[in-house]
Amino acid sequence: MSSLSSRVVMRDRSAGKSPYMAALDLGSSKIACLIAKRADAADGVVRVCGAGHQSSKGVKNGAVIDMDALERSIRLAVETAERAADVRVSDVVIGVSGPQLSSDFVKADLHIGGREITSAHTRDAINAAIDTFARKDRQIMHVTPLGFALDSAPGVKDPHGMFANVLTANVLVISGLWGMEKLSAKFVIYFM
């Protein structure tokens, strides 16, 4: 196993993260859940230890039409995978596709006045970029910072400790039609 892999495993263990991870695929015909055990320091192989699937109820042509039916399908698929793996998962990576999802790049400038950049500055710059997202028919589902620019010089991954007059945050915003936030809320309630 590479030293990077062993460092990631050790970091996860020291942070109290479970060695198990779950992935959920929401499709129009079926809901599938896989539970795998993260690589250990011995061999670095990820092993699938449980799987479950259910017919997809509440989804038609990639759009959610019945939230309660979809929630039942998700719960059954996850519970089946948990029984097969003999573990209980606390969070899940979700794969969703469909015509209702959209991604947009947004950015915003934060004037710092030549001071040292702190984590509060990066957080404020990211929040300012999110605030520029102005699609009223859309609900933000996920946000990923892509990078920063210092005084118009792009390509900065982590600006902490650097100095600049202007910090620019470049952010990817994933959004869905209004009503999809109910889907996110149900995941949060179920997987906490």
Backbone as CSV, one residue per row, in Angstrom:
resi,resn,N_x,N_y,N_z,CA_x,CA_y,CA_z,C_x,C_y,C_z
1,MET,0.846,-1.174,0.000,0.000,0.000,0.000,0.886,1.230,0.000
2,SER,0.478,2.249,-0.729,1.274,3.471,-0.782,1.239,4.187,0.555
3,SER,2.253,5.017,0.756,2.287,5.753,2.015,1.127,6.743,2.087
4,LEU,0.667,7.258,0.928,-0.489,8.159,0.927,-1.728,7.426,1.412
5,SER,-1.946,6.205,0.920,-3.113,5.435,1.352,-3.070,5.159,2.837
6,SER,-1.905,4.792,3.343,-1.817,4.500,4.777,-2.013,5.761,5.601
7,ARG,-1.570,6.925,5.100,-1.793,8.185,5.827,-3.269,8.524,5.871
8,VAL,-3.992,8.296,4.771,-5.429,8.572,4.743,-6.151,7.671,5.735
9,VAL,-5.794,6.385,5.759,-6.417,5.452,6.688,-6.149,5.885,8.123
10,MET,-4.906,6.226,8.423,-4.552,6.636,9.783,-5.278,7.931,10.158
11,ARG,-5.404,8.873,9.209,-6.119,10.122,9.485,-7.578,9.833,9.804
12,ASP,-8.209,8.956,9.013,-9.606,8.615,9.252,-9.787,7.942,10.604
13,ARG,-8.869,7.034,10.954,-8.969,6.359,12.245,-8.815,7.351,13.390
14,SER,-7.839,8.270,13.260,-7.619,9.227,14.343,-8.775,10.214,14.455
15,ALA,-9.488,10.447,13.369,-10.641,11.358,13.402,-11.908,10.636,13.845
16,GLY,-11.821,9.341,14.102,-12.974,8.572,14.566,-13.935,8.187,13.465
17,LYS,-13.490,8.216,12.210,-14.363,7.850,11.100,-14.532,6.347,11.023
18,SER,-15.715,5.939,10.655,-16.007,4.523,10.487,-15.201,3.974,9.316
19,PRO,-14.770,2.720,9.404,-14.070,2.133,8.262,-15.029,1.770,7.122
20,TYR,-16.330,1.917,7.347,-17.323,1.575,6.343,-17.813,2.813,5.618
21,MET,-18.096,2.645,4.336,-18.696,3.720,3.561,-19.822,3.122,2.733
22,ALA,-20.815,3.951,2.457,-21.971,3.485,1.703,-22.212,4.404,0.520
23,ALA,-22.663,3.814,-0.570,-23.013,4.564,-1.771,-24.429,4.188,-2.165
24,LEU,-25.187,5.195,-2.556,-26.586,4.999,-2.908,-26.809,5.558,-4.302
25,ASP,-27.370,4.737,-5.194,-27.680,5.171,-6.554,-29.182,5.245,-6.693
26,LEU,-29.675,6.440,-6.988,-31.113,6.650,-7.169,-31.414,6.689,-8.657
27,GLY,-32.108,5.690,-9.134,-32.466,5.645,-10.543,-33.970,5.598,-10.727
28,SER,-34.389,5.703,-11.965,-35.820,5.657,-12.268,-36.390,4.253,-12.134
29,SER,-35.539,3.211,-12.309,-36.055,1.846,-12.227,-35.685,1.146,-10.918
30,LYS,-34.526,1.508,-10.328,-34.154,0.858,-9.070,-33.307,1.779,-8.205
31,ILE,-33.330,1.487,-6.908,-32.492,2.139,-5.912,-31.490,1.082,-5.467
32,ALA,-30.201,1.380,-5.531,-29.179,0.416,-5.137,-28.274,1.018,-4.073
33,CYS,-27.891,0.205,-3.094,-26.993,0.631,-2.031,-25.871,-0.390,-1.885
34,LEU,-24.625,0.090,-1.867,-23.463,-0.751,-1.614,-22.770,-0.244,-0.364
35,ILE,-22.347,-1.156,0.483,-21.561,-0.813,1.656,-20.217,-1.504,1.504
36,ALA,-19.150,-0.722,1.666,-17.803,-1.260,1.517,-16.980,-0.907,2.743
37,LYS,-15.968,-1.720,2.997,-15.038,-1.434,4.078,-13.839,-0.745,3.464
38,ARG,-13.481,0.394,4.065,-12.340,1.156,3.559,-11.062,0.337,3.645
39,ALA,-10.127,0.720,2.810,-8.835,0.040,2.780,-8.167,0.106,4.139
40,ASP,-7.487,-0.971,4.490,-6.711,-0.936,5.727,-5.228,-0.872,5.371
41,ALA,-4.425,-0.671,6.373,-3.003,-0.476,6.132,-2.332,-1.738,5.597
42,ALA,-2.970,-2.896,5.720,-2.330,-4.148,5.310,-2.275,-4.307,3.793
43,ASP,-3.407,-4.120,3.096,-3.382,-4.410,1.665,-3.957,-3.308,0.783
44,GLY,-4.661,-2.340,1.323,-5.168,-1.218,0.542,-6.347,-1.528,-0.358
45,VAL,-6.984,-2.670,-0.195,-8.103,-3.062,-1.047,-9.422,-2.689,-0.363
46,VAL,-10.338,-2.131,-1.149,-11.679,-1.841,-0.648,-12.544,-3.064,-0.941
47,ARG,-13.264,-3.531,0.068,-14.074,-4.738,-0.101,-15.554,-4.409,0.101
48,VAL,-16.359,-4.811,-0.871,-17.801,-4.666,-0.738,-18.267,-5.725,0.245
49,CYS,-19.007,-5.297,1.265,-19.430,-6.259,2.288,-20.950,-6.321,2.417
50,GLY,-21.684,-5.528,1.647,-23.131,-5.594,1.689,-23.740,-4.842,0.524
51,ALA,-24.854,-5.355,0.019,-25.555,-4.705,-1.088,-27.051,-4.889,-0.902
52,GLY,-27.792,-3.924,-1.375,-29.242,-4.005,-1.338,-29.830,-3.203,-2.473
53,HIS,-30.963,-3.635,-2.964,-31.633,-2.869,-4.019,-33.140,-3.038,-3.897
54,GLN,-33.850,-2.091,-4.419,-35.309,-2.083,-4.415,-35.790,-1.473,-5.712
55,SER,-36.996,-1.822,-6.099,-37.612,-1.121,-7.224,-37.783,0.330,-6.837
56,SER,-37.540,1.194,-7.789,-37.648,2.622,-7.525,-39.111,3.046,-7.591
57,LYS,-39.620,3.463,-6.474,-40.986,3.993,-6.401,-40.881,5.493,-6.170
58,GLY,-41.698,6.242,-6.838,-41.714,7.685,-6.624,-40.837,8.473,-7.575
59,VAL,-40.188,7.794,-8.543,-39.351,8.476,-9.534,-39.843,8.086,-10.913
60,LYS,-39.991,9.078,-11.774,-40.409,8.807,-13.145,-39.604,9.705,-14.081
61,ASN,-38.946,9.083,-15.045,-38.118,9.813,-16.012,-37.092,10.720,-15.326
62,GLY,-36.525,10.246,-14.221,-35.499,11.004,-13.523,-36.013,12.101,-12.612
63,ALA,-37.315,12.243,-12.493,-37.891,13.289,-11.645,-38.639,12.648,-10.481
64,VAL,-38.531,13.258,-9.313,-39.225,12.765,-8.125,-40.696,13.164,-8.221
65,ILE,-41.588,12.142,-8.162,-43.018,12.441,-8.247,-43.752,12.098,-6.949
66,ASP,-43.155,11.225,-6.117,-43.768,10.863,-4.840,-42.659,10.681,-3.804
67,MET,-42.463,11.705,-2.968,-41.369,11.714,-2.007,-41.478,10.572,-0.990
68,ASP,-42.675,10.292,-0.492,-42.845,9.239,0.510,-42.515,7.861,-0.055
69,ALA,-42.952,7.599,-1.283,-42.658,6.305,-1.915,-41.157,6.171,-2.164
70,LEU,-40.514,7.237,-2.582,-39.072,7.209,-2.802,-38.337,6.954,-1.485
71,GLU,-38.767,7.619,-0.426,-38.130,7.419,0.877,-38.223,5.950,1.321
72,ARG,-39.382,5.330,1.136,-39.544,3.912,1.501,-38.586,3.031,0.703
73,SER,-38.456,3.290,-0.601,-37.537,2.509,-1.447,-36.098,2.666,-0.976
74,ILE,-35.720,3.881,-0.622,-34.357,4.140,-0.149,-34.106,3.409,1.162
75,ARG,-35.043,3.548,2.099,-34.880,2.883,3.401,-34.722,1.369,3.240
76,LEU,-35.546,0.757,2.393,-35.478,-0.689,2.197,-34.142,-1.113,1.570
77,ALA,-33.669,-0.370,0.594,-32.392,-0.702,-0.049,-31.242,-0.584,0.949
78,VAL,-31.227,0.484,1.741,-30.152,0.685,2.713,-30.226,-0.361,3.817
79,GLU,-31.424,-0.632,4.322,-31.565,-1.636,5.386,-31.132,-3.023,4.907
80,THR,-31.440,-3.364,3.667,-31.011,-4.645,3.108,-29.486,-4.717,3.050
81,ALA,-28.850,-3.638,2.598,-27.383,-3.603,2.533,-26.767,-3.653,3.932
82,GLU,-27.388,-2.973,4.895,-26.881,-2.997,6.271,-26.961,-4.407,6.863
83,ARG,-28.059,-5.106,6.611,-28.184,-6.484,7.116,-27.131,-7.387,6.473
84,ALA,-26.919,-7.223,5.168,-25.934,-8.057,4.473,-24.520,-7.790,4.987
85,ALA,-24.222,-6.539,5.314,-22.885,-6.175,5.799,-22.753,-6.341,7.303
86,ASP,-23.879,-6.481,7.992,-23.919,-6.573,9.448,-23.302,-5.331,10.105
87,VAL,-23.624,-4.161,9.527,-23.194,-2.873,10.092,-24.330,-1.870,9.915
88,ARG,-24.227,-0.791,10.641,-25.170,0.330,10.501,-24.369,1.519,9.989
89,VAL,-24.805,2.112,8.876,-24.076,3.246,8.299,-24.655,4.555,8.824
90,SER,-23.789,5.556,8.911,-24.242,6.851,9.415,-24.264,7.914,8.331
91,ASP,-23.536,7.706,7.229,-23.636,8.647,6.123,-23.426,7.898,4.813
92,VAL,-23.935,8.503,3.752,-23.990,7.843,2.459,-23.611,8.834,1.374
93,VAL,-22.859,8.360,0.383,-22.601,9.145,-0.811,-23.729,8.825,-1.779
94,ILE,-24.382,9.868,-2.297,-25.566,9.673,-3.128,-25.261,10.019,-4.576
95,GLY,-25.659,9.138,-5.472,-25.568,9.403,-6.902,-26.964,9.648,-7.438
96,VAL,-27.170,10.823,-7.989,-28.479,11.197,-8.530,-28.260,11.775,-9.916
97,SER,-29.113,11.434,-10.840,-29.067,12.049,-12.161,-30.481,12.444,-12.542
98,GLY,-30.586,13.193,-13.581,-31.906,13.576,-14.052,-31.894,14.978,-14.626
99,PRO,-32.944,15.305,-15.315,-32.993,16.609,-15.985,-33.137,17.775,-15.014
100,GLN,-33.486,17.502,-13.765,-33.728,18.580,-12.821,-32.451,19.092,-12.156
101,LEU,-31.301,18.426,-12.357,-30.052,18.852,-11.743,-29.289,19.782,-12.675
102,SER,-28.570,20.715,-12.056,-27.807,21.675,-12.835,-26.546,22.046,-12.068
103,SER,-25.486,22.386,-12.780,-24.276,22.877,-12.127,-23.925,24.239,-12.704
104,ASP,-23.505,25.127,-11.833,-23.139,26.481,-12.221,-21.844,26.873,-11.531
105,PHE,-21.011,27.622,-12.238,-19.805,28.176,-11.648,-20.114,29.599,-11.197
106,VAL,-19.786,29.897,-9.958,-19.982,31.247,-9.434,-18.692,31.705,-8.778
107,LYS,-18.510,33.007,-8.699,-17.322,33.524,-8.021,-17.649,34.867,-7.396
108,ALA,-16.835,35.234,-6.424,-17.007,36.523,-5.750,-15.664,36.978,-5.201
109,ASP,-15.519,38.293,-5.119,-14.315,38.906,-4.576,-14.556,39.339,-3.149
110,LEU,-13.531,39.175,-2.327,-13.557,39.668,-0.948,-12.338,40.570,-0.788
111,HIS,-12.592,41.825,-0.459,-11.511,42.793,-0.275,-10.921,42.620,1.126
112,ILE,-9.607,42.333,1.154,-8.928,42.040,2.407,-7.999,43.173,2.825
113,GLY,-7.566,43.967,1.876,-6.721,45.124,2.201,-5.282,44.778,2.524
114,GLY,-4.721,43.769,1.854,-3.315,43.439,2.030,-2.990,42.645,3.287
115,ARG,-4.004,42.164,3.967,-3.766,41.408,5.205,-3.538,39.930,4.915
116,GLU,-3.145,39.192,5.954,-2.964,37.750,5.855,-4.332,37.088,5.776
117,ILE,-4.452,36.111,4.895,-5.726,35.417,4.684,-5.909,34.343,5.747
118,THR,-7.064,34.373,6.390,-7.405,33.403,7.430,-8.509,32.485,6.927
119,SER,-8.835,31.462,7.716,-9.935,30.567,7.335,-11.256,31.329,7.312
120,ALA,-11.397,32.361,8.149,-12.616,33.180,8.119,-12.739,33.914,6.788
121,HIS,-11.615,34.377,6.232,-11.659,35.056,4.931,-12.094,34.097,3.829
122,THR,-11.529,32.875,3.826,-11.917,31.925,2.772,-13.384,31.548,2.909
123,ARG,-13.851,31.362,4.146,-15.263,31.048,4.362,-16.142,32.194,3.860
124,ASP,-15.778,33.438,4.182,-16.566,34.595,3.747,-16.570,34.730,2.225
125,ALA,-15.428,34.452,1.583,-15.364,34.543,0.120,-16.243,33.473,-0.529
126,ILE,-16.214,32.258,0.026,-17.062,31.180,-0.502,-18.535,31.531,-0.315
127,ASN,-18.898,32.026,0.858,-20.293,32.423,1.104,-20.728,33.557,0.192
128,ALA,-19.825,34.496,-0.088,-20.157,35.595,-1.009,-20.403,35.049,-2.413
129,ALA,-19.615,34.049,-2.830,-19.826,33.440,-4.147,-21.173,32.729,-4.200
130,ILE,-21.511,32.002,-3.135,-22.796,31.309,-3.089,-23.935,32.312,-3.159
131,ASP,-23.761,33.456,-2.499,-24.803,34.495,-2.518,-25.048,35.057,-3.911
132,THR,-24.072,34.913,-4.832,-24.276,35.406,-6.192,-25.135,34.462,-7.024
133,PHE,-25.365,33.247,-6.528,-26.215,32.286,-7.239,-27.640,32.836,-7.217
134,ALA,-28.144,33.233,-8.364,-29.398,33.981,-8.401,-30.506,33.295,-9.187
135,ARG,-30.542,31.980,-9.203,-31.601,31.291,-9.938,-32.736,30.985,-8.965
136,LYS,-33.783,31.747,-9.057,-34.888,31.658,-8.104,-35.685,30.354,-8.206
137,ASP,-35.638,29.691,-9.372,-36.374,28.439,-9.541,-35.584,27.223,-9.059
138,ARG,-34.377,27.457,-8.515,-33.490,26.364,-8.146,-33.186,26.376,-6.657
139,GLN,-32.961,25.192,-6.101,-32.558,25.020,-4.713,-31.132,24.471,-4.701
140,ILE,-30.232,25.094,-3.951,-28.851,24.624,-3.871,-28.819,23.283,-3.133
141,MET,-28.182,22.283,-3.756,-28.071,20.948,-3.173,-26.674,20.684,-2.628
142,HIS,-25.645,21.224,-3.314,-24.259,20.955,-2.927,-23.375,22.087,-3.436
143,VAL,-22.327,22.381,-2.684,-21.376,23.429,-3.046,-19.969,22.871,-2.902
144,THR,-19.123,23.110,-3.915,-17.728,22.685,-3.867,-16.824,23.843,-4.248
145,PRO,-15.954,24.294,-3.336,-14.973,25.321,-3.706,-13.967,24.717,-4.694
146,LEU,-13.712,25.416,-5.796,-12.806,24.906,-6.819,-11.409,25.485,-6.703
147,GLY,-11.295,26.648,-6.099,-9.994,27.291,-5.972,-10.159,28.771,-5.724
148,PHE,-9.027,29.442,-5.612,-9.030,30.859,-5.282,-8.072,31.600,-6.194
149,ALA,-8.260,32.904,-6.245,-7.328,33.794,-6.925,-6.942,34.884,-5.934
150,LEU,-5.673,35.259,-5.968,-5.183,36.348,-5.121,-4.795,37.509,-6.011
151,ASP,-5.464,38.632,-5.838,-5.201,39.822,-6.662,-5.195,39.468,-8.148
152,SER,-6.208,38.717,-8.582,-6.432,38.288,-9.979,-5.451,37.219,-10.454
153,ALA,-4.610,36.670,-9.594,-3.707,35.578,-9.977,-4.384,34.259,-9.609
154,PRO,-4.872,33.496,-10.620,-5.642,32.274,-10.343,-4.761,31.090,-9.964
155,GLY,-5.423,29.983,-9.609,-4.739,28.719,-9.392,-4.299,28.450,-7.970
156,VAL,-4.819,29.201,-7.013,-4.432,29.001,-5.616,-5.401,28.006,-4.988
157,LYS,-4.875,26.899,-4.486,-5.726,25.883,-3.857,-6.057,26.247,-2.414
158,ASP,-5.058,26.664,-1.657,-5.252,27.001,-0.239,-4.550,28.321,0.055
159,PRO,-5.313,29.404,0.176,-4.683,30.714,0.366,-4.333,31.062,1.813
160,HIS,-4.593,30.167,2.756,-4.321,30.472,4.162,-2.868,30.875,4.362
161,GLY,-2.680,31.978,5.089,-1.340,32.451,5.398,-0.728,33.335,4.337
162,MET,-1.368,33.465,3.182,-0.864,34.340,2.117,-1.435,35.736,2.329
163,PHE,-0.894,36.704,1.601,-1.346,38.078,1.709,-1.911,38.528,0.368
164,ALA,-2.971,39.332,0.413,-3.584,39.830,-0.820,-4.477,41.020,-0.503
165,ASN,-4.745,41.794,-1.548,-5.734,42.864,-1.428,-7.130,42.314,-1.687
166,VAL,-7.218,41.402,-2.682,-8.510,40.827,-3.054,-8.386,39.309,-3.140
167,LEU,-9.267,38.620,-2.431,-9.373,37.157,-2.483,-10.610,36.814,-3.291
168,THR,-10.443,36.028,-4.353,-11.568,35.610,-5.193,-11.804,34.125,-4.987
169,ALA,-13.051,33.766,-4.681,-13.427,32.353,-4.525,-14.169,31.897,-5.778
170,ASN,-13.744,30.751,-6.332,-14.421,30.118,-7.464,-15.117,28.882,-6.934
171,VAL,-16.429,28.789,-7.153,-17.247,27.758,-6.516,-18.148,27.090,-7.549
172,LEU,-18.312,25.773,-7.419,-19.274,25.018,-8.222,-20.517,24.795,-7.382
173,VAL,-21.678,25.192,-7.903,-22.949,25.029,-7.196,-23.798,24.016,-7.959
174,ILE,-24.208,22.950,-7.268,-25.128,21.963,-7.839,-26.515,22.298,-7.302
175,SER,-27.491,22.394,-8.199,-28.838,22.772,-7.768,-29.877,21.880,-8.427
176,GLY,-31.034,21.852,-7.792,-32.176,21.119,-8.318,-33.397,22.011,-8.305
177,LEU,-34.449,21.544,-8.929,-35.686,22.306,-8.913,-36.213,22.395,-7.494
178,TRP,-36.985,23.431,-7.201,-37.590,23.555,-5.877,-38.355,22.287,-5.566
179,GLY,-38.258,21.809,-4.356,-38.896,20.567,-3.941,-37.872,19.468,-3.730
180,MET,-36.715,19.562,-4.403,-35.669,18.554,-4.215,-35.026,18.687,-2.840
181,GLU,-35.134,19.865,-2.209,-34.547,20.016,-0.870,-35.225,19.076,0.123
182,LYS,-36.486,18.692,-0.171,-37.161,17.717,0.689,-36.441,16.386,0.620
183,LEU,-35.952,16.021,-0.571,-35.193,14.792,-0.747,-33.922,14.854,0.096
184,SER,-33.191,15.975,0.054,-31.976,16.129,0.852,-32.297,16.051,2.324
185,ALA,-33.373,16.703,2.756,-33.736,16.726,4.178,-34.032,15.313,4.660
186,LYS,-34.703,14.509,3.833,-35.017,13.143,4.247,-33.746,12.325,4.390
187,PHE,-32.757,12.533,3.510,-31.489,11.824,3.638,-30.820,12.206,4.945
188,VAL,-30.803,13.494,5.249,-30.143,13.965,6.459,-30.799,13.352,7.682
189,ILE,-32.126,13.334,7.697,-32.848,12.763,8.844,-32.541,11.278,8.967
190,TYR,-32.545,10.561,7.844,-32.375,9.116,7.895,-30.939,8.708,8.209
191,PHE,-29.967,9.400,7.627,-28.585,8.944,7.728,-27.787,9.620,8.831
192,MET,-28.418,10.301,9.757,-27.670,10.920,10.857,-27.538,9.971,12.010
